[in-house]
Amino acid sequence: MTETYRKDVAVFVAAGGEESVQRVITAVHGLARRLNQWYDRQLADLDLSAGEWAVISKLVRDGGDDGLTPSVLADAANVSPSSMTHRLDRMAERGLVARSTDPTNRVRVRVVLTHAGWELFSSAIRESNMLEADILAPLSPQRRRQLAELLEQVIEGLDKLDQ
């Protein structure tokens, strides 16, 4: 544990926080912050914005063969439709996405990930996995599973609070 981590936990405990809670939350927050810094550098190296990454990963997860509409992508990225149009223009120029007319509704446009977009996504995931595996290397496979199960339980609890 770093001295900064210990100090942060001690400050939160002194303010009335429960030590075990503050240790977990401070550790998770610190891990997330450091991972996000690394992911931001990775996106910069790939010449991608966080918004473009959001489009690519949404298309990978939910686009299938038919793709998604720009409005669905705009909602997922929490941007206006006009901002999404500009983002898709830049991505299409780079060959990462392609647009086509929806065969069931000629007014609607569908956006699909191209082969180049998939290759970029796959390359980024493989590179991220190397760092993530290094981070988790001190844990045995059994401890990794336990950690995953515990974090999944916490996320389920958060989801229930949101309902």
N, CA, C and O atoms as a DFTB+ gen file, in Angstrom:
652 C
 N C O
     1  1       0.840      -1.183       0.000
     2  2       0.000       0.000       0.000
     3  2       0.884       1.244       0.000
     4  3       1.919       1.291       0.664
     5  1       0.460       2.230      -0.745
     6  2       1.228       3.467      -0.772
     7  2       0.871       4.333       0.429
     8  3      -0.177       4.165       1.053
     9  1       1.750       5.241       0.728
    10  2       1.515       6.170       1.823
    11  2       0.297       7.048       1.530
    12  3      -0.470       7.367       2.438
    13  1       0.119       7.436       0.276
    14  2      -1.037       8.264      -0.105
    15  2      -2.340       7.523       0.157
    16  3      -3.295       8.101       0.676
    17  1      -2.378       6.253      -0.199
    18  2      -3.574       5.440       0.039
    19  2      -3.890       5.381       1.539
    20  3      -5.029       5.606       1.947
    21  1      -2.887       5.083       2.342
    22  2      -3.091       5.002       3.798
    23  2      -3.594       6.330       4.356
    24  3      -4.496       6.366       5.193
    25  1      -2.999       7.411       3.879
    26  2      -3.381       8.743       4.341
    27  2      -4.827       9.057       3.941
    28  3      -5.601       9.570       4.748
    29  1      -5.181       8.748       2.706
    30  2      -6.556       8.994       2.245
    31  2      -7.558       8.218       3.096
    32  3      -8.568       8.772       3.529
    33  1      -7.281       6.948       3.333
    34  2      -8.182       6.131       4.153
    35  2      -8.290       6.724       5.553
    36  3      -9.386       6.828       6.104
    37  1      -7.163       7.109       6.124
    38  2      -7.165       7.662       7.483
    39  2      -7.997       8.940       7.557
    40  3      -8.710       9.155       8.537
    41  1      -7.915       9.788       6.537
    42  2      -8.697      11.029       6.521
    43  2     -10.186      10.709       6.487
    44  3     -10.968      11.315       7.219
    45  1     -10.581       9.765       5.645
    46  2     -12.004       9.414       5.549
    47  2     -12.512       8.765       6.836
    48  3     -13.650       8.995       7.247
    49  1     -11.674       7.962       7.461
    50  2     -12.058       7.331       8.728
    51  2     -12.184       8.403       9.811
    52  3     -13.128       8.381      10.600
    53  1     -11.236       9.339       9.849
    54  2     -11.287      10.422      10.837
    55  2     -12.545      11.268      10.673
    56  3     -13.050      11.833      11.644
    57  1     -13.049      11.354       9.443
    58  2     -14.268      12.136       9.171
    59  2     -15.536      11.340       9.470
    60  3     -16.641      11.862       9.322
    61  1     -15.389      10.087       9.887
    62  2     -16.561       9.297      10.266
    63  2     -16.832       8.087       9.406
    64  3     -17.811       7.377       9.633
    65  1     -15.987       7.836       8.422
    66  2     -16.181       6.667       7.575
    67  2     -15.717       5.395       8.252
    68  3     -14.805       5.411       9.079
    69  1     -16.350       4.298       7.895
    70  2     -15.949       2.992       8.432
    71  2     -14.691       2.532       7.702
    72  3     -14.639       2.577       6.473
    73  1     -13.689       2.095       8.437
    74  2     -12.395       1.778       7.833
    75  2     -12.490       0.746       6.709
    76  3     -11.913       0.951       5.641
    77  1     -13.205      -0.354       6.929
    78  2     -13.272      -1.393       5.893
    79  2     -13.935      -0.856       4.622
    80  3     -13.515      -1.187       3.513
    81  1     -14.950      -0.043       4.782
    82  2     -15.623       0.559       3.616
    83  2     -14.662       1.507       2.901
    84  3     -14.531       1.463       1.678
    85  1     -13.995       2.357       3.668
    86  2     -13.108       3.336       3.064
    87  2     -11.898       2.688       2.393
    88  3     -11.409       3.195       1.384
    89  1     -11.419       1.595       2.932
    90  2     -10.309       0.882       2.288
    91  2     -10.732       0.376       0.918
    92  3     -10.004       0.538      -0.061
    93  1     -11.922      -0.246       0.847
    94  2     -12.393      -0.795      -0.424
    95  2     -12.646       0.330      -1.436
    96  3     -12.153       0.283      -2.563
    97  1     -13.410       1.327      -1.027
    98  2     -13.776       2.395      -1.958
    99  2     -12.553       3.171      -2.421
   100  3     -12.442       3.497      -3.603
   101  1     -11.641       3.469      -1.518
   102  2     -10.425       4.195      -1.886
   103  2      -9.570       3.368      -2.846
   104  3      -9.012       3.903      -3.804
   105  1      -9.471       2.070      -2.587
   106  2      -8.693       1.198      -3.468
   107  2      -9.337       1.101      -4.852
   108  3      -8.646       1.215      -5.865
   109  1     -10.642       0.894      -4.903
   110  2     -11.340       0.784      -6.198
   111  2     -11.222       2.095      -6.964
   112  3     -10.963       2.093      -8.167
   113  1     -11.412       3.209      -6.271
   114  2     -11.304       4.517      -6.928
   115  2      -9.890       4.742      -7.472
   116  3      -9.716       5.201      -8.601
   117  1      -8.897       4.418      -6.665
   118  2      -7.510       4.580      -7.109
   119  2      -7.181       3.700      -8.306
   120  3      -6.515       4.143      -9.242
   121  1      -7.643       2.462      -8.280
   122  2      -7.427       1.562      -9.409
   123  2      -8.112       2.094     -10.666
   124  3      -7.519       2.110     -11.745
   125  1      -9.354       2.525     -10.519
   126  2     -10.096       3.051     -11.676
   127  2      -9.408       4.285     -12.247
   128  3      -9.295       4.424     -13.465
   129  1      -8.953       5.176     -11.385
   130  2      -8.285       6.393     -11.846
   131  2      -7.010       6.063     -12.619
   132  3      -6.758       6.630     -13.682
   133  1      -6.216       5.152     -12.085
   134  2      -4.958       4.794     -12.759
   135  2      -5.207       4.050     -14.068
   136  3      -4.506       4.277     -15.053
   137  1      -6.198       3.166     -14.083
   138  2      -6.540       2.482     -15.335
   139  2      -7.050       3.483     -16.372
   140  3      -6.677       3.408     -17.543
   141  1      -7.897       4.415     -15.950
   142  2      -8.417       5.411     -16.891
   143  2      -7.303       6.263     -17.482
   144  3      -7.360       6.619     -18.659
   145  1      -6.296       6.594     -16.688
   146  2      -5.150       7.341     -17.209
   147  2      -4.432       6.521     -18.286
   148  3      -4.049       7.047     -19.331
   149  1      -4.258       5.237     -18.016
   150  2      -3.591       4.382     -18.993
   151  2      -4.452       4.245     -20.247
   152  3      -3.929       4.328     -21.359
   153  1      -5.770       4.034     -20.091
   154  2      -6.659       3.908     -21.247
   155  2      -6.682       5.193     -22.071
   156  3      -6.735       5.138     -23.300
   157  1      -6.643       6.352     -21.406
   158  2      -6.600       7.621     -22.139
   159  2      -5.344       7.719     -22.995
   160  3      -5.404       8.162     -24.142
   161  1      -4.202       7.304     -22.437
   162  2      -2.955       7.308     -23.224
   163  2      -3.050       6.329     -24.386
   164  3      -2.575       6.613     -25.486
   165  1      -3.664       5.177     -24.139
   166  2      -3.815       4.182     -25.199
   167  2      -4.674       4.738     -26.337
   168  3      -4.332       4.575     -27.508
   169  1      -5.782       5.392     -25.998
   170  2      -6.638       5.976     -27.032
   171  2      -5.891       7.048     -27.814
   172  3      -6.038       7.145     -29.032
   173  1      -5.095       7.848     -27.126
   174  2      -4.306       8.873     -27.810
   175  2      -3.319       8.219     -28.775
   176  3      -3.139       8.690     -29.899
   177  1      -2.686       7.141     -28.337
   178  2      -1.755       6.415     -29.216
   179  2      -2.464       5.854     -30.443
   180  3      -1.868       5.749     -31.514
   181  1      -3.744       5.492     -30.286
   182  2      -4.532       4.956     -31.393
   183  2      -5.182       6.065     -32.216
   184  3      -5.866       5.792     -33.203
   185  1      -4.970       7.312     -31.810
   186  2      -5.576       8.478     -32.453
   187  2      -7.096       8.392     -32.421
   188  3      -7.773       8.668     -33.411
   189  1      -7.613       8.001     -31.263
   190  2      -9.055       7.906     -31.047
   191  2      -9.454       8.786     -29.874
   192  3      -8.721       8.897     -28.891
   193  1     -10.615       9.406     -29.982
   194  2     -11.178      10.109     -28.831
   195  2     -11.969       9.102     -28.003
   196  3     -12.293       8.010     -28.470
   197  1     -12.268       9.483     -26.783
   198  2     -13.098       8.622     -25.933
   199  2     -14.472       8.428     -26.577
   200  3     -15.061       7.353     -26.471
   201  1     -14.976       9.456     -27.238
   202  2     -16.269       9.358     -27.920
   203  2     -16.243       8.379     -29.080
   204  3     -17.200       7.633     -29.289
   205  1     -15.154       8.380     -29.834
   206  2     -15.025       7.430     -30.941
   207  2     -14.918       6.004     -30.404
   208  3     -15.481       5.072     -30.979
   209  1     -14.192       5.843     -29.298
   210  2     -14.101       4.522     -28.678
   211  2     -15.480       4.058     -28.221
   212  3     -15.818       2.881     -28.351
   213  1     -16.278       4.986     -27.683
   214  2     -17.636       4.637     -27.240
   215  2     -18.463       4.116     -28.413
   216  3     -19.226       3.163     -28.256
   217  1     -18.321       4.733     -29.588
   218  2     -19.053       4.282     -30.777
   219  2     -18.586       2.888     -31.185
   220  3     -19.401       1.997     -31.425
   221  1     -17.284       2.709     -31.261
   222  2     -16.744       1.411     -31.680
   223  2     -17.192       0.308     -30.721
   224  3     -17.663      -0.742     -31.158
   225  1     -17.046       0.542     -29.433
   226  2     -17.394      -0.521     -28.479
   227  2     -18.902      -0.776     -28.451
   228  3     -19.318      -1.915     -28.241
   229  1     -19.729       0.247     -28.658
   230  2     -21.186       0.032     -28.727
   231  2     -21.530      -0.791     -29.966
   232  3     -22.371      -1.688     -29.899
   233  1     -20.889      -0.495     -31.094
   234  2     -21.146      -1.279     -32.311
   235  2     -20.695      -2.727     -32.138
   236  3     -21.361      -3.645     -32.615
   237  1     -19.581      -2.933     -31.465
   238  2     -19.094      -4.302     -31.229
   239  2     -20.076      -5.063     -30.348
   240  3     -20.403      -6.216     -30.626
   241  1     -20.544      -4.414     -29.287
   242  2     -21.427      -5.095     -28.332
   243  2     -22.829      -5.306     -28.887
   244  3     -23.404      -6.380     -28.708
   245  1     -23.385      -4.309     -29.553
   246  2     -24.811      -4.344     -29.883
   247  2     -25.140      -4.198     -31.363
   248  3     -26.304      -4.318     -31.746
   249  1     -24.151      -3.943     -32.194
   250  2     -24.429      -3.643     -33.593
   251  2     -24.775      -4.826     -34.466
   252  3     -25.582      -4.709     -35.388
   253  1     -24.171      -5.960     -34.185
   254  2     -24.427      -7.139     -35.016
   255  2     -24.156      -6.853     -36.484
   256  3     -23.403      -5.939     -36.820
   257  1     -24.769      -7.633     -37.348
   258  2     -24.578      -7.457     -38.789
   259  2     -25.340      -6.258     -39.336
   260  3     -24.955      -5.688     -40.356
   261  1     -26.425      -5.871     -38.658
   262  2     -27.263      -4.776     -39.149
   263  2     -26.786      -3.410     -38.699
   264  3     -27.221      -2.401     -39.255
   265  1     -25.915      -3.344     -37.717
   266  2     -25.441      -2.070     -37.221
   267  2     -26.477      -1.386     -36.342
   268  3     -27.457      -1.999     -35.919
   269  1     -26.244      -0.119     -36.079
   270  2     -27.118       0.680     -35.229
   271  2     -27.400       2.015     -35.905
   272  3     -26.657       2.441     -36.789
   273  1     -28.453       2.658     -35.496
   274  2     -28.762       3.975     -36.046
   275  2     -27.891       5.026     -35.353
   276  3     -27.456       4.819     -34.220
   277  1     -27.637       6.138     -36.021
   278  2     -26.885       7.217     -35.367
   279  2     -27.560       7.708     -34.090
   280  3     -26.876       8.102     -33.145
   281  1     -28.885       7.690     -34.048
   282  2     -29.564       8.157     -32.834
   283  2     -29.316       7.217     -31.658
   284  3     -29.171       7.679     -30.526
   285  1     -29.265       5.923     -31.900
   286  2     -28.942       4.964     -30.836
   287  2     -27.509       5.207     -30.350
   288  3     -27.242       5.181     -29.148
   289  1     -26.602       5.439     -31.285
   290  2     -25.214       5.712     -30.914
   291  2     -25.097       7.032     -30.147
   292  3     -24.323       7.130     -29.195
   293  1     -25.861       8.039     -30.558
   294  2     -25.843       9.331     -29.863
   295  2     -26.349       9.168     -28.433
   296  3     -25.774       9.722     -27.496
   297  1     -27.426       8.407     -28.274
   298  2     -27.955       8.155     -26.916
   299  2     -26.919       7.427     -26.062
   300  3     -26.712       7.776     -24.899
   301  1     -26.275       6.426     -26.635
   302  2     -25.292       5.639     -25.888
   303  2     -24.090       6.485     -25.479
   304  3     -23.522       6.288     -24.404
   305  1     -23.704       7.430     -26.340
   306  2     -22.545       8.280     -26.056
   307  2     -22.929       9.561     -25.323
   308  3     -22.069      10.360     -24.953
   309  1     -24.237       9.746     -25.118
   310  2     -24.745      10.929     -24.419
   311  2     -24.338      12.226     -25.118
   312  3     -23.892      13.177     -24.477
   313  1     -24.501      12.247     -26.455
   314  2     -24.226      13.450     -27.241
   315  2     -25.425      13.737     -28.132
   316  3     -26.304      12.892     -28.302
   317  1     -25.449      14.923     -28.689
   318  2     -26.539      15.297     -29.583
   319  2     -26.393      14.557     -30.903
   320  3     -25.292      14.142     -31.266
   321  1     -27.507      14.388     -31.630
   322  2     -27.425      13.741     -32.943
   323  2     -26.470      14.459     -33.898
   324  3     -25.771      13.804     -34.672
   325  1     -26.427      15.798     -33.857
   326  2     -25.515      16.507     -34.767
   327  2     -24.057      16.236     -34.407
   328  3     -23.216      16.104     -35.296
   329  1     -23.749      16.151     -33.116
   330  2     -22.381      15.801     -32.700
   331  2     -22.027      14.394     -33.158
   332  3     -20.899      14.138     -33.580
   333  1     -23.000      13.476     -33.074
   334  2     -22.742      12.108     -33.514
   335  2     -22.505      12.081     -35.019
   336  3     -21.651      11.331     -35.494
   337  1     -23.242      12.882     -35.772
   338  2     -23.044      12.933     -37.225
   339  2     -21.618      13.342     -37.551
   340  3     -20.983      12.737     -38.415
   341  1     -21.110      14.357     -36.873
   342  2     -19.722      14.798     -37.112
   343  2     -18.722      13.712     -36.707
   344  3     -17.729      13.479     -37.397
   345  1     -18.990      13.069     -35.608
   346  2     -18.104      11.992     -35.148
   347  2     -18.089      10.858     -36.163
   348  3     -17.027      10.340     -36.509
   349  1     -19.272      10.472     -36.640
   350  2     -19.353       9.392     -37.635
   351  2     -18.696       9.785     -38.948
   352  3     -18.102       8.940     -39.617
   353  1     -18.793      11.057     -39.329
   354  2     -18.105      11.530     -40.541
   355  2     -16.604      11.280     -40.425
   356  3     -15.988      10.730     -41.338
   357  1     -16.021      11.686     -39.302
   358  2     -14.576      11.498     -39.091
   359  2     -14.208      10.018     -39.082
   360  3     -13.192       9.618     -39.650
   361  1     -15.038       9.216     -38.435
   362  2     -14.746       7.783     -38.351
   363  2     -14.891       7.101     -39.707
   364  3     -14.130       6.188     -40.027
   365  1     -15.851       7.535     -40.495
   366  2     -16.024       6.965     -41.842
   367  2     -14.847       7.351     -42.734
   368  3     -14.384       6.542     -43.537
   369  1     -14.365       8.584     -42.596
   370  2     -13.194       9.009     -43.374
   371  2     -11.975       8.144     -43.055
   372  3     -11.139       7.900     -43.925
   373  1     -11.877       7.687     -41.823
   374  2     -10.762       6.837     -41.414
   375  2     -11.010       5.365     -41.742
   376  3     -10.127       4.528     -41.550
   377  1     -12.204       5.050     -42.233
   378  2     -12.520       3.677     -42.608
   379  2     -12.904       2.790     -41.438
   380  3     -12.872       1.566     -41.559
   381  1     -13.270       3.390     -40.295
   382  2     -13.605       2.604     -39.107
   383  2     -15.066       2.174     -39.084
   384  3     -15.398       1.127     -38.527
   385  1     -15.939       2.975     -39.684
   386  2     -17.365       2.667     -39.766
   387  2     -17.842       2.920     -41.185
   388  3     -17.210       3.639     -41.959
   389  1     -18.966       2.312     -41.500
   390  2     -19.609       2.554     -42.795
   391  2     -21.086       2.799     -42.538
   392  3     -21.669       2.262     -41.596
   393  1     -21.677       3.621     -43.395
   394  2     -23.105       3.913     -43.296
   395  2     -23.808       3.326     -44.505
   396  3     -23.260       3.261     -45.606
   397  1     -25.039       2.900     -44.264
   398  2     -25.868       2.423     -45.375
   399  2     -27.319       2.735     -45.053
   400  3     -27.673       2.981     -43.900
   401  1     -28.144       2.722     -46.069
   402  2     -29.571       2.949     -45.885
   403  2     -30.204       1.689     -45.321
   404  3     -29.902       0.579     -45.760
   405  1     -31.073       1.868     -44.359
   406  2     -31.801       0.755     -43.758
   407  2     -32.766       0.201     -44.800
   408  3     -33.614       0.941     -45.298
   409  1     -32.660      -1.088     -45.143
   410  2     -33.531      -1.647     -46.189
   411  2     -35.011      -1.658     -45.797
   412  3     -35.874      -1.709     -46.673
   413  1     -35.314      -1.610     -44.514
   414  2     -36.718      -1.626     -44.083
   415  2     -37.311      -0.228     -43.950
   416  3     -38.529      -0.069     -43.865
   417  1     -36.441       0.789     -43.931
   418  2     -36.894       2.164     -43.816
   419  2     -35.864       3.034     -44.528
   420  3     -34.833       3.370     -43.945
   421  1     -36.122       3.396     -45.757
   422  2     -35.141       4.066     -46.611
   423  2     -34.718       5.437     -46.081
   424  3     -33.746       6.010     -46.573
   425  1     -35.419       5.963     -45.103
   426  2     -35.052       7.246     -44.508
   427  2     -33.986       7.054     -43.423
   428  3     -33.199       7.958     -43.142
   429  1     -33.978       5.893     -42.838
   430  2     -33.072       5.598     -41.717
   431  2     -31.709       5.134     -42.221
   432  3     -31.599       4.428     -43.224
   433  1     -30.679       5.554     -41.495
   434  2     -29.303       5.158     -41.786
   435  2     -28.857       4.158     -40.732
   436  3     -29.198       4.289     -39.557
   437  1     -28.106       3.175     -41.151
   438  2     -27.505       2.201     -40.235
   439  2     -25.986       2.385     -40.286
   440  3     -25.415       2.637     -41.347
   441  1     -25.356       2.256     -39.143
   442  2     -23.901       2.376     -39.040
   443  2     -23.357       1.017     -38.625
   444  3     -23.832       0.414     -37.663
   445  1     -22.362       0.545     -39.354
   446  2     -21.724      -0.731     -39.030
   447  2     -20.224      -0.517     -38.858
   448  3     -19.637       0.403     -39.427
   449  1     -19.636      -1.373     -38.074
   450  2     -18.197      -1.362     -37.890
   451  2     -17.562      -2.057     -39.090
   452  3     -18.005      -3.131     -39.498
   453  1     -16.533      -1.447     -39.649
   454  2     -15.828      -2.062     -40.776
   455  2     -14.794      -3.062     -40.252
   456  3     -14.565      -3.175     -39.047
   457  1     -14.192      -3.768     -41.173
   458  2     -13.112      -4.691     -40.804
   459  2     -11.981      -3.912     -40.125
   460  3     -11.424      -4.376     -39.129
   461  1     -11.641      -2.743     -40.651
   462  2     -10.583      -1.916     -40.045
   463  2     -10.984      -1.479     -38.638
   464  3     -10.140      -1.428     -37.743
   465  1     -12.261      -1.164     -38.434
   466  2     -12.751      -0.792     -37.109
   467  2     -12.631      -1.953     -36.140
   468  3     -12.218      -1.779     -34.994
   469  1     -13.001      -3.155     -36.615
   470  2     -12.876      -4.343     -35.769
   471  2     -11.412      -4.614     -35.435
   472  3     -11.092      -4.936     -34.291
   473  1     -10.533      -4.491     -36.402
   474  2      -9.107      -4.736     -36.161
   475  2      -8.551      -3.755     -35.135
   476  3      -7.759      -4.140     -34.275
   477  1      -8.956      -2.501     -35.219
   478  2      -8.519      -1.504     -34.241
   479  2      -9.033      -1.865     -32.847
   480  3      -8.287      -1.809     -31.870
   481  1     -10.304      -2.233     -32.763
   482  2     -10.891      -2.645     -31.492
   483  2     -10.137      -3.848     -30.928
   484  3      -9.747      -3.846     -29.761
   485  1      -9.937      -4.857     -31.739
   486  2      -9.277      -6.082     -31.306
   487  2      -7.844      -5.809     -30.845
   488  3      -7.401      -6.353     -29.833
   489  1      -7.137      -4.984     -31.572
   490  2      -5.770      -4.628     -31.206
   491  2      -5.736      -3.899     -29.869
   492  3      -4.879      -4.177     -29.030
   493  1      -6.666      -2.964     -29.666
   494  2      -6.728      -2.216     -28.409
   495  2      -7.033      -3.148     -27.241
   496  3      -6.452      -3.009     -26.165
   497  1      -7.940      -4.092     -27.452
   498  2      -8.297      -5.027     -26.377
   499  2      -7.116      -5.924     -26.028
   500  3      -6.843      -6.160     -24.851
   501  1      -6.415      -6.425     -27.038
   502  2      -5.246      -7.278     -26.761
   503  2      -4.178      -6.507     -25.982
   504  3      -3.576      -7.041     -25.052
   505  1      -3.947      -5.248     -26.368
   506  2      -2.951      -4.433     -25.670
   507  2      -3.400      -4.166     -24.232
   508  3      -2.600      -4.270     -23.303
   509  1      -4.674      -3.822     -24.049
   510  2      -5.206      -3.580     -22.706
   511  2      -5.111      -4.831     -21.851
   512  3      -4.774      -4.758     -20.669
   513  1      -5.405      -5.970     -22.440
   514  2      -5.383      -7.223     -21.698
   515  2      -3.990      -7.516     -21.133
   516  3      -3.864      -8.079     -20.045
   517  1      -2.961      -7.139     -21.866
   518  2      -1.602      -7.368     -21.355
   519  2      -1.386      -6.576     -20.064
   520  3      -0.867      -7.116     -19.087
   521  1      -1.782      -5.300     -20.054
   522  2      -1.642      -4.491     -18.848
   523  2      -2.523      -5.035     -17.733
   524  3      -2.075      -5.178     -16.595
   525  1      -3.762      -5.336     -18.055
   526  2      -4.704      -5.827     -17.053
   527  2      -4.237      -7.149     -16.447
   528  3      -4.384      -7.374     -15.245
   529  1      -3.676      -8.018     -17.284
   530  2      -3.150      -9.290     -16.778
   531  2      -1.966      -9.040     -15.848
   532  3      -1.816      -9.720     -14.833
   533  1      -1.122      -8.060     -16.197
   534  2       0.007      -7.721     -15.330
   535  2      -0.484      -7.198     -13.983
   536  3       0.079      -7.531     -12.940
   537  1      -1.538      -6.376     -14.008
   538  2      -2.083      -5.823     -12.774
   539  2      -2.596      -6.943     -11.870
   540  3      -2.413      -6.901     -10.653
   541  1      -3.238      -7.940     -12.473
   542  2      -3.831      -9.028     -11.698
   543  2      -2.865     -10.191     -11.454
   544  3      -3.231     -11.173     -10.808
   545  1      -1.647     -10.088     -11.961
   546  2      -0.678     -11.182     -11.837
   547  2      -0.422     -11.629     -10.392
   548  3      -0.208     -12.820     -10.167
   549  1      -0.434     -10.728      -9.411
   550  2      -0.201     -11.210      -8.041
   551  2      -1.318     -12.114      -7.504
   552  3      -1.132     -12.784      -6.488
   553  1      -2.454     -12.138      -8.164
   554  2      -3.581     -12.957      -7.703
   555  2      -3.620     -14.281      -8.449
   556  3      -3.408     -14.326      -9.660
   557  1      -3.887     -15.341      -7.735
   558  2      -4.067     -16.651      -8.367
   559  2      -5.369     -16.621      -9.170
   560  3      -6.206     -15.746      -8.945
   561  1      -5.553     -17.560     -10.100
   562  2      -6.823     -17.616     -10.827
   563  2      -8.031     -17.712      -9.883
   564  3      -9.072     -17.110     -10.147
   565  1      -7.896     -18.459      -8.794
   566  2      -8.998     -18.580      -7.830
   567  2      -9.287     -17.234      -7.169
   568  3     -10.453     -16.870      -7.017
   569  1      -8.261     -16.490      -6.776
   570  2      -8.456     -15.176      -6.148
   571  2      -9.057     -14.184      -7.147
   572  3      -9.864     -13.334      -6.771
   573  1      -8.664     -14.292      -8.420
   574  2      -9.255     -13.421      -9.450
   575  2     -10.756     -13.677      -9.558
   576  3     -11.556     -12.744      -9.623
   577  1     -11.123     -14.961      -9.578
   578  2     -12.552     -15.309      -9.640
   579  2     -13.292     -14.768      -8.427
   580  3     -14.394     -14.234      -8.548
   581  1     -12.680     -14.908      -7.257
   582  2     -13.314     -14.392      -6.035
   583  2     -13.482     -12.875      -6.103
   584  3     -14.537     -12.342      -5.758
   585  1     -12.447     -12.196      -6.546
   586  2     -12.521     -10.744      -6.663
   587  2     -13.615     -10.345      -7.649
   588  3     -14.403      -9.438      -7.380
   589  1     -13.656     -11.024      -8.780
   590  2     -14.694     -10.730      -9.777
   591  2     -16.083     -10.941      -9.187
   592  3     -16.973     -10.112      -9.378
   593  1     -16.271     -12.042      -8.476
   594  2     -17.586     -12.333      -7.865
   595  2     -17.971     -11.281      -6.834
   596  3     -19.130     -10.873      -6.767
   597  1     -17.015     -10.844      -6.038
   598  2     -17.299      -9.823      -5.032
   599  2     -17.675      -8.496      -5.689
   600  3     -18.638      -7.846      -5.284
   601  1     -16.916      -8.106      -6.692
   602  2     -17.224      -6.845      -7.383
   603  2     -18.561      -6.926      -8.111
   604  3     -19.305      -5.947      -8.155
   605  1     -18.868      -8.087      -8.679
   606  2     -20.167      -8.270      -9.341
   607  2     -21.313      -8.136      -8.340
   608  3     -22.361      -7.583      -8.675
   609  1     -21.127      -8.634      -7.117
   610  2     -22.144      -8.477      -6.074
   611  2     -22.343      -7.001      -5.727
   612  3     -23.472      -6.551      -5.535
   613  1     -21.249      -6.256      -5.649
   614  2     -21.340      -4.825      -5.356
   615  2     -22.089      -4.108      -6.483
   616  3     -22.934      -3.251      -6.223
   617  1     -21.783      -4.454      -7.710
   618  2     -22.454      -3.826      -8.859
   619  2     -23.939      -4.158      -8.854
   620  3     -24.770      -3.290      -9.124
   621  1     -24.282      -5.411      -8.548
   622  2     -25.701      -5.778      -8.438
   623  2     -26.407      -4.929      -7.385
   624  3     -27.544      -4.501      -7.582
   625  1     -25.732      -4.690      -6.276
   626  2     -26.302      -3.847      -5.229
   627  2     -26.521      -2.422      -5.714
   628  3     -27.538      -1.803      -5.401
   629  1     -25.572      -1.907      -6.476
   630  2     -25.728      -0.556      -7.052
   631  2     -26.910      -0.519      -8.013
   632  3     -27.697       0.428      -8.012
   633  1     -27.024      -1.570      -8.841
   634  2     -28.135      -1.631      -9.806
   635  2     -29.466      -1.612      -9.083
   636  3     -30.408      -0.967      -9.543
   637  1     -29.563      -2.313      -7.949
   638  2     -30.813      -2.345      -7.192
   639  2     -31.124      -0.970      -6.613
   640  3     -32.292      -0.589      -6.525
   641  1     -30.103      -0.223      -6.220
   642  2     -30.320       1.133      -5.699
   643  2     -30.872       2.065      -6.781
   644  3     -31.646       2.979      -6.496
   645  1     -30.459       1.817      -8.027
   646  2     -30.901       2.668      -9.148
   647  2     -32.326       2.406      -9.570
   648  3     -32.912       3.218     -10.285
   649  1     -32.904       1.286      -9.145
   650  2     -34.249       0.927      -9.604
   651  2     -35.316       1.645      -8.843
   652  3     -36.502       1.450      -9.111
